[in-house]
Amino acid sequence: MAIDTREIHLARRPHGLPQDEDFAVVTRQLPDLEPGQVLVRNDYLSVDPYMRPRMNDVKSYIPPFELGKALDGGAIGTVIESADEYIAVGTVVSHGLGWREHAVLRSKWVRVIDDESVPASYHLGVLGMPGMTAFVGLFDIAAFKPGDAVFVSGAAGAVGGLVGQFAKLAGASRVIGSAGSAEKVAFLQEEFGFDAALNYRDGDLVGQLAAAAPEGFDVYFDNVGGDHLAAALETINDHGRMALCGTVSSYNATGSQTVPGNMFRAVGKRLTMRGFIVSDHEQRRAEFEQQVTAWLQAGELTYRETFIDGLDQMIEGFRGLLTGANTGKMVVRL
Ligand SMILES: NC(=O)c1ccc[n+]([C@@H]2O[C@H](COP(=O)([O-])OP(=O)(O)OC[C@H]3O[C@@H](n4cnc5c(N)ncnc54)[C@H](OP(=O)(O)O)[C@@H]3O)[C@@H](O)[C@H]2O)c1
């Protein structure tokens, strides 16, 4: 029986914050399965900041989204039809064909989720790409060691909230986070156990950082770029290490971007600054999953999700992610 399904296409390249007109919700019929394929009903879809730069027509580490085609991204779903003898109907899987209600794909492109100890949606966050980003970025890229003081920006988001908690669990002397509201600042300290937190919208980032970290900090995990990177360059300790993870403050920018004017601080302070892309670090997946599962099972990690319900709300949810409507991981629930 032919099934109608809906998916979201990129209709126009956004200028600034994405508008409804930049997208089209398209209904189409699902094709019959070919041998080795599965049909997945998507239950949870991910919206992630990196999707915004992918909507621009620029060369990057990943090709831009194509106009007139369905967007893609992380998704968790249930197999409802299978032409692969090894994947039974009812299996829960994660895969990369998000932004749509159903996905037809070869079984080698799905990852079976057989762990029922946590909600399936956790595999889009703490046990998925953002969690692994926090893990690799902190422990490998920033070369965190016990006793380090750590500052993380975007701290109330999916990656940042985990960076701060991983650092505390691994023996950080102090963890400081920045976020965009008084509620998030309180949340960071009360729920995620940060030692100090600051609201960047209050201004004077350098002054606020100096007050939050009187003895400075050794690691900066940068999710934001721009003013945050400039303030971290001013306040980080000599020989500090910076993991350059993202620059979310620039993703909707329409003009040219200026690099921090105080880059020479990196020279005088003998800093190590290293960018990274999590997908280059697949070899760390087993250790990441083992460690984070252990922390979750021991109740040592606080995990938070913000849900948006329905494909019709996905564009609004994506905008909300880029403007701070989320605490923890933003997830679209179908
Ligand atoms: N390198 C990699 O492989 C990799 C992998 C995953 C993610 N990332 C990067 O990691 C960062 C965080 O991603 P995520 O998935 O965890 O997203 P997220 O932090 O859950 O969501 C994005 C957050 O960005 C903040 N934000 C928006 N505009 C801002 C601005 N102008 N200044 C400061 N903060 C702003 C908002 O929080 P506020 O309310 O606090 O403003 C919003 O909640 C992004 O830069 C992303 O691109 C990199």
Ligand as a Chemical Component Dictionary entry (heavy atoms), coordinates in Angstrom:
data_LIG
# 
_chem_comp.id                   LIG 
_chem_comp.type                 NON-POLYMER 
_chem_comp.pdbx_formal_charge   0 
_chem_comp.three_letter_code    LIG 
# 
loop_
_chem_comp_atom.comp_id 
_chem_comp_atom.atom_id 
_chem_comp_atom.alt_atom_id 
_chem_comp_atom.type_symbol 
_chem_comp_atom.charge 
_chem_comp_atom.model_Cartn_x 
_chem_comp_atom.model_Cartn_y 
_chem_comp_atom.model_Cartn_z 
_chem_comp_atom.pdbx_ordinal 
LIG N1  N1  N 0  32.801 20.883 15.876 1  
LIG C1  C1  C 0  31.839 19.965 15.862 2  
LIG O1  O1  O 0  32.016 18.836 15.418 3  
LIG C2  C2  C 0  30.498 20.328 16.458 4  
LIG C3  C3  C 0  29.519 19.338 16.703 5  
LIG C4  C4  C 0  28.312 19.746 17.329 6  
LIG C5  C5  C 0  28.097 21.081 17.644 7  
LIG N2  N2  N 1  29.066 21.993 17.345 8  
LIG C6  C6  C 0  28.898 23.416 17.692 9  
LIG O2  O2  O 0  28.689 23.486 19.088 10 
LIG C7  C7  C 0  27.925 24.636 19.393 11 
LIG C8  C8  C 0  26.752 24.242 20.277 12 
LIG O3  O3  O 0  25.910 23.336 19.566 13 
LIG P1  P1  P 0  24.660 22.671 20.304 14 
LIG O4  O4  O 0  24.149 21.621 19.421 15 
LIG O5  O5  O -1 25.023 22.356 21.688 16 
LIG O6  O6  O 0  23.610 23.871 20.294 17 
LIG P2  P2  P 0  22.906 24.511 21.568 18 
LIG O7  O7  O 0  23.970 25.146 22.402 19 
LIG O8  O8  O 0  22.035 23.491 22.203 20 
LIG O9  O9  O 0  21.965 25.610 20.922 21 
LIG C9  C9  C 0  22.460 26.789 20.390 22 
LIG C10 C10 C 0  22.569 27.867 21.483 23 
LIG O10 O10 O 0  23.352 28.934 20.976 24 
LIG C11 C11 C 0  23.129 30.043 21.805 25 
LIG N3  N3  N 0  23.306 31.271 21.021 26 
LIG C12 C12 C 0  22.617 31.679 19.934 27 
LIG N4  N4  N 0  23.075 32.868 19.496 28 
LIG C13 C13 C 0  24.083 33.232 20.345 29 
LIG C14 C14 C 0  24.950 34.364 20.431 30 
LIG N5  N5  N 0  24.883 35.375 19.548 31 
LIG N6  N6  N 0  25.864 34.392 21.425 32 
LIG C15 C15 C 0  25.947 33.386 22.322 33 
LIG N7  N7  N 0  25.138 32.290 22.289 34 
LIG C16 C16 C 0  24.220 32.211 21.313 35 
LIG C17 C17 C 0  21.704 29.902 22.369 36 
LIG O11 O11 O 0  21.788 29.877 23.796 37 
LIG P3  P3  P 0  21.719 31.209 24.705 38 
LIG O12 O12 O 0  20.330 31.320 25.207 39 
LIG O13 O13 O 0  22.708 30.935 25.777 40 
LIG O14 O14 O 0  22.081 32.362 23.825 41 
LIG C18 C18 C 0  21.269 28.520 21.860 42 
LIG O15 O15 O 0  20.569 27.780 22.839 43 
LIG C19 C19 C 0  27.536 25.254 18.055 44 
LIG O16 O16 O 0  28.458 26.274 17.733 45 
LIG C20 C20 C 0  27.687 24.097 17.091 46 
LIG O17 O17 O 0  27.901 24.517 15.772 47 
LIG C21 C21 C 0  30.251 21.645 16.763 48 
# 
loop_
_chem_comp_bond.comp_id 
_chem_comp_bond.atom_id_1 
_chem_comp_bond.atom_id_2 
_chem_comp_bond.value_order 
_chem_comp_bond.pdbx_ordinal 
LIG N1  C1  SING 1  
LIG C1  O1  DOUB 2  
LIG C1  C2  SING 3  
LIG C2  C3  SING 4  
LIG C2  C21 DOUB 5  
LIG C3  C4  DOUB 6  
LIG C4  C5  SING 7  
LIG C5  N2  DOUB 8  
LIG N2  C6  SING 9  
LIG N2  C21 SING 10 
LIG C6  O2  SING 11 
LIG C6  C20 SING 12 
LIG O2  C7  SING 13 
LIG C7  C8  SING 14 
LIG C7  C19 SING 15 
LIG C8  O3  SING 16 
LIG O3  P1  SING 17 
LIG P1  O4  DOUB 18 
LIG P1  O5  SING 19 
LIG P1  O6  SING 20 
LIG O6  P2  SING 21 
LIG P2  O7  DOUB 22 
LIG P2  O8  SING 23 
LIG P2  O9  SING 24 
LIG O9  C9  SING 25 
LIG C9  C10 SING 26 
LIG C10 O10 SING 27 
LIG C10 C18 SING 28 
LIG O10 C11 SING 29 
LIG C11 N3  SING 30 
LIG C11 C17 SING 31 
LIG N3  C12 SING 32 
LIG N3  C16 SING 33 
LIG C12 N4  DOUB 34 
LIG N4  C13 SING 35 
LIG C13 C14 SING 36 
LIG C13 C16 DOUB 37 
LIG C14 N5  SING 38 
LIG C14 N6  DOUB 39 
LIG N6  C15 SING 40 
LIG C15 N7  DOUB 41 
LIG N7  C16 SING 42 
LIG C17 O11 SING 43 
LIG C17 C18 SING 44 
LIG O11 P3  SING 45 
LIG P3  O12 DOUB 46 
LIG P3  O13 SING 47 
LIG P3  O14 SING 48 
LIG C18 O15 SING 49 
LIG C19 O16 SING 50 
LIG C19 C20 SING 51 
LIG C20 O17 SING 52 
# 
